[in-house]
Structure formats: structure tokens, C-alpha cells
């Protein structure tokens, strides 16, 4: 069974691997349904979805029917205004078939202008706080992509006591000294304040070199994941070696079992030499560079 730890100050003890549902947003219900036994097999009790993950919320709804208390349910809104965020949340509740979600997150809050709108008067945060007061949500978090996001999360935590943050974390990205410094500062603040820390892109290999290739067209992720079992296991264990971190599984859900097995199998933490060898062997390239490859 996957190790469980307190999810920040929420009071929930979550599996350290969280099921990221982005990949099931483009498949039929039968395909999505075959993953649920896998979550039960490994004790995954935390689901992460979003309003803009296609039909992902609809695919999760049958799983939650009669089992709502078995899972910590998180969703996201990409809207920045109060009106839009409220509408997005209500739609998510309806699509998930629940009266309340455990966590609502401001999705990919990176750009300065969007950050100001979301935190200003009649902004998304205002609506989410009101929804929390009404009992529609229990906790509020913030997510993001790119090299700028740890710094932006620090700013967000200065503005509001968010309950969770989410950002990219893998060996290739952490080789960037500036990014690593921002990450370490963010982790220190989160530890001091009891903020839950979710990580994404753990098994990323690189951006697709050819988006029109058969492999890219058949995949469920915008980036190419690691598929070789040992390298994938190294990547998973690199993240989970830090006890405070939770790992959101890849949208490439065909690799879910491999990720869960890597997280569930006691093994030594890979050292820098092994990780550098994986980078060289599999042509691993950071997904973000702060410039032309900063966005998805």
C-alpha cells in the first residue's frame, strides 16, 4: 500500500501518490473505470481533477457514487473573476455529482495580470472564500507550471493562507540553481505554515520532439513521459524521498501501475550519478526554460 501522510493542515491523511485525472478527460467511461481497482489495490485515496480537464470530472463521478467518503476530492478553476470562479465551481460540483469538494484550487496562477485579478476585488479568491464559508468547499489551494511558479506561490502565500500548492518537481528541473533556490524557499515556508505540497511532472522525459508522431498522437500527455521501468522508478523515488512531498500521477494513465509500483516498492533513493545517467540515456530535457518553453 502506498504510504500515507497528513495533507498539510487539512486533517486528511492522503496517499503520497495522488491520482491525477487529466488523462481520463479524453477517454470513454469504460476506459476510466478500469483504473479504479488499481487505485484501491494501492490504497490511493486522493483524486485531483480540474474544470478544464475535458470530461475528467464526469469520468470520476461514477467512482464517487456511494464512495464519496473514501476519497479526498480536489478540483480546480481557471477563472480569475469571482463570477467565473463561482460558475466553474458549481459546474464542477454538478459534474462530479457531489455537494462539496475537499479542495478547490486556482489553476495555473502564474501571469502577473491574472494574479492581480484573482486576488483583487470581485476576484476568484473572493468567490472561493465565500464558497468555503457556505460549505461547498473545505480548503483552497493554488497551482502552476513553469519556472516562475515557486516564486509566484510565495507571493500568493503572502496574500492569502492557501492550504496547498502544486508545482513541477523533477531532477532535470531541479538542476537549475535559480529554480531550486525558489523551490527550497517555498518548501521552507510551506513546512512552517502547514501548507500541503503537491508535485507534478515527476516522470517527464521531455517535450515531444514531433507532436505529429504516432506515439505523441496515441498519448494522453502534452509531454513525453519516461517509460523504461528503472528510469521511471528513479524519477518517482526522487520525488518521494522528500517526506513532505505528494506526487500527482501523470496524465499518461497507462503508466499509472508502474508509478504506483515504484512508490510502493521499498528501494534506495537514486543518487545524482544515477539520475544524470538517466538524463543522458533517455535524452531527458527540462520541460520549462523560463523563455520560449515556459508555458505548456
PyMOL commands that set and color helices and strands:
alter all, ss='L'
color gray80, all
select helices_A, chain A and resi 22-26+29-42+56-64+68-70+82-96+112-119+124-134+149-159+171-174+177-193+214-218+229-240+253-264+272-281
alter helices_A, ss='H'
color red, helices_A
select strands_A, chain A and resi 4-6+13-15+17-20+46-48+72-77+101-106+137-143+164-168+196-200+204-207+223-225+245-248
alter strands_A, ss='S'
color yellow, strands_A
deselect
rebuild
show_as cartoon
